[in-house]
Amino acid sequence: MSTDSHETRPKGEIPSMFESMRYIVIEGVIGVGKTSLARILAQKFKAMLVLEEFEQNPFLERFYGDRPRWAFQTQLSFLASRFRQQQLLMKPDLFHSFVVADYAFDKDRIFAHLNLDGDERQLYETMFKLMQSSTPVPDLVVYLQSTPQRLMSNIRLRARSFEKTMDPEYITSLNDAYNYYFFRYVKSPLLIVNTEKIDFVNNPDDLEQLVDQIRNLRHPGTTYFNPVPSATLF
């Protein structure tokens, strides 16, 4: 792994987990900035970047217009796309390099449990479990937490055509589901970051706080990080 993070460590100090990381995942609800952060970190850490291929999902725009009608097709399309990407990561030449991704394969179930029911959910669960066992486990998941109000503000600012009809109630439900999932997550080291009042995309000080936190993690469980805002957002 090629980074600019190596420093002389005092004798007896617990080493940062970052030194042995090869696979970092950035997670969060729609609009929180996970793709932006993944791009920034990949460039900063000289890592391979893996992005969710949401624009290639042929059902996504129809899903936002009629969720009950198109949820199953949309979910299976995402599941297949994410699994294909995860399989590529398992190739030795890729998995042993440094990778930053803007999604975790396991989070696919959050959307499935929110949008599917009955036979469709059962079929999805069968397919998911068959795939999950052959996907890599991240060395670190960074969960960017926010509020529905901030998320909707971000969504409006980026003005994607298929998000114009985004329902605030859906974002609230999704935010609740993400919090429920990640507050119970134990599969790998987890960093939960309160991003409600920071702007790591446009404010270098906010970004540096977050990067320093990632580089200096020493807790193999869950770490909560509440950054000090360097500017007033609203």
C-alpha positions in Angstrom: 0.0 0.0 0.0 1.4 3.3 -1.0 0.5 6.3 1.2 2.0 9.3 2.7 1.0 8.3 6.3 4.1 6.6 7.6 5.6 8.3 10.7 8.0 7.3 13.5 5.9 5.6 16.2 6.8 6.0 19.9 8.0 2.7 21.5 5.1 0.8 23.0 2.4 2.7 21.2 -0.4 0.7 19.6 0.0 0.9 15.8 -2.7 2.4 13.7 -4.8 -0.1 11.9 -4.5 2.0 8.8 -1.0 0.6 8.2 -2.4 -2.8 7.4 -5.6 -1.8 5.6 -6.2 -2.9 2.0 -9.9 -2.4 1.6 -11.9 0.6 2.9 -15.6 1.1 2.3 -17.4 4.4 2.6 -21.1 4.0 3.4 -24.2 6.2 4.1 -27.6 7.2 2.9 -28.3 8.8 -0.5 -26.9 12.3 -0.6 -24.5 12.0 2.4 -21.4 12.3 0.2 -20.0 8.8 0.2 -19.0 8.8 -3.4 -17.3 12.2 -3.1 -15.3 11.0 -0.1 -14.4 7.7 -1.7 -13.0 9.7 -4.7 -11.0 12.0 -2.4 -9.6 9.2 -0.3 -8.7 7.1 -3.3 -6.7 9.9 -4.8 -5.1 10.8 -1.4 -4.1 7.2 -0.6 -3.2 6.3 -4.2 -5.8 3.5 -4.1 -8.0 1.8 -6.6 -11.5 3.3 -6.7 -14.6 1.1 -6.9 -17.9 3.0 -7.4 -21.5 1.7 -7.3 -22.8 1.6 -10.9 -26.2 3.2 -10.1 -26.4 5.0 -13.4 -26.4 1.6 -15.2 -29.4 0.4 -13.4 -32.2 0.5 -16.0 -35.0 0.5 -13.4 -33.8 3.2 -11.0 -35.6 6.1 -12.4 -38.8 4.1 -12.7 -38.3 2.9 -9.1 -38.3 6.5 -7.7 -41.5 7.2 -9.7 -43.3 4.0 -8.4 -41.4 2.1 -5.7 -43.8 -0.8 -5.2 -44.0 -1.5 -8.9 -40.2 -1.5 -9.6 -38.6 -2.3 -6.3 -37.8 -6.0 -7.1 -36.3 -5.4 -10.5 -34.3 -2.5 -9.2 -33.0 -4.5 -6.3 -32.0 -7.5 -8.3 -30.2 -5.3 -10.9 -28.2 -3.7 -8.1 -27.4 -7.1 -6.5 -26.1 -8.5 -9.7 -24.0 -5.4 -10.4 -22.5 -5.3 -6.9 -21.7 -9.0 -6.9 -19.9 -8.7 -10.2 -17.7 -5.9 -8.9 -17.0 -7.8 -5.6 -15.9 -10.8 -7.6 -13.4 -8.7 -9.5 -12.0 -7.5 -6.1 -11.3 -11.1 -5.1 -8.7 -11.4 -7.9 -5.2 -11.4 -6.3 -3.8 -8.5 -8.3 -6.7 -6.3 -7.2 -7.5 -7.6 -3.7 -3.9 -7.2 -2.5 -3.7 -3.6 -3.7 -5.3 -0.7 -1.8 -9.0 -0.3 -2.6 -11.5 2.3 -1.6 -15.2 1.7 -2.5 -18.4 3.8 -2.0 -20.6 0.9 -1.0 -20.6 -2.3 1.1 -22.1 -5.4 -0.4 -23.9 -6.3 2.8 -25.8 -3.0 2.8 -27.8 -4.2 -0.2 -30.1 -5.9 2.3 -31.1 -2.5 3.9 -32.8 -1.5 0.7 -34.3 -5.0 0.2 -35.9 -5.1 3.6 -37.2 -1.6 3.2 -38.7 -2.1 -0.3 -39.5 -5.8 -0.7 -41.9 -8.2 1.1 -43.5 -11.6 0.7 -42.1 -14.0 -2.0 -40.0 -11.3 -3.5 -38.1 -10.8 -0.3 -37.6 -14.5 0.2 -36.2 -14.9 -3.3 -33.9 -12.0 -2.8 -32.7 -13.4 0.5 -31.9 -16.7 -1.1 -29.9 -15.1 -3.8 -28.1 -12.7 -1.4 -27.0 -15.5 0.9 -25.6 -17.5 -2.0 -23.5 -14.5 -3.1 -22.5 -13.0 0.3 -20.2 -15.9 1.3 -17.8 -15.2 -1.7 -17.4 -11.4 -1.2 -14.5 -9.8 0.5 -14.8 -8.3 4.0 -13.7 -4.7 4.4 -10.8 -3.8 6.6 -12.7 -0.7 7.6 -16.2 0.7 7.0 -16.7 4.4 7.3 -20.4 5.2 7.9 -21.2 8.8 7.2 -24.2 9.6 9.4 -26.5 12.6 8.8 -30.0 13.9 9.2 -32.9 13.6 6.7 -33.0 17.4 6.4 -29.3 17.6 5.5 -29.6 14.7 3.1 -32.5 16.2 1.3 -30.6 19.5 1.0 -27.6 17.7 -0.5 -29.9 15.8 -2.9 -31.5 19.0 -4.1 -28.1 20.7 -4.6 -26.7 17.9 -6.9 -29.9 18.0 -9.0 -29.8 14.5 -10.5 -32.8 14.0 -12.9 -34.0 10.7 -11.4 -33.9 12.2 -7.9 -36.3 15.1 -8.6 -39.2 13.1 -7.2 -37.4 11.8 -4.2 -39.8 11.5 -1.3 -38.5 13.0 2.0 -40.4 10.3 3.9 -38.5 7.6 2.0 -35.2 9.3 2.9 -36.3 9.4 6.6 -37.1 5.7 6.5 -33.9 4.9 4.7 -31.9 7.0 7.3 -33.6 5.1 10.1 -32.8 1.7 8.5 -29.1 2.7 7.9 -28.8 3.8 11.6 -30.4 0.6 12.8 -28.1 -1.6 10.7 -24.8 0.2 11.3 -25.3 0.7 15.1 -25.4 -3.1 15.3 -22.7 -3.8 12.7 -19.8 -6.0 14.0 -18.5 -7.7 10.8 -15.4 -5.4 10.5 -14.0 -2.3 12.2 -16.4 0.6 11.9 -16.0 4.4 12.0 -19.3 6.3 12.5 -18.9 9.9 11.5 -21.5 12.6 12.3 -21.4 14.7 9.1 -24.5 16.9 9.7 -22.5 20.1 10.3 -19.3 19.5 8.2 -18.5 19.8 4.5 -15.5 17.6 3.8 -15.9 18.2 0.0 -15.5 22.0 0.0 -13.7 22.6 3.4 -10.1 21.3 3.7 -10.1 21.6 7.5 -13.2 19.3 7.7 -11.6 16.8 5.3 -8.3 16.8 7.2 -10.1 16.0 10.5 -11.8 13.0 8.9 -8.6 11.8 7.1 -6.6 12.0 10.4 -9.3 10.0 12.2 -9.1 7.2 9.6 -5.3 7.2 9.6 -5.1 7.0 13.4 -7.7 4.4 14.2 -6.6 1.9 16.8 -9.9 0.4 17.9 -10.9 -2.8 16.1 -14.5 -2.4 17.0 -16.8 0.6 16.5 -15.4 4.2 16.8 -17.7 7.2 17.0 -16.4 10.5 15.6 -18.1 13.8 16.1 -16.0 16.4 14.1 -15.7 20.0 15.2 -17.3 22.1 12.4 -14.8 24.6 11.0 -17.5 26.7 9.4 -21.3 27.3 9.6 -23.1 25.5 6.8 -26.5 27.1 7.0 
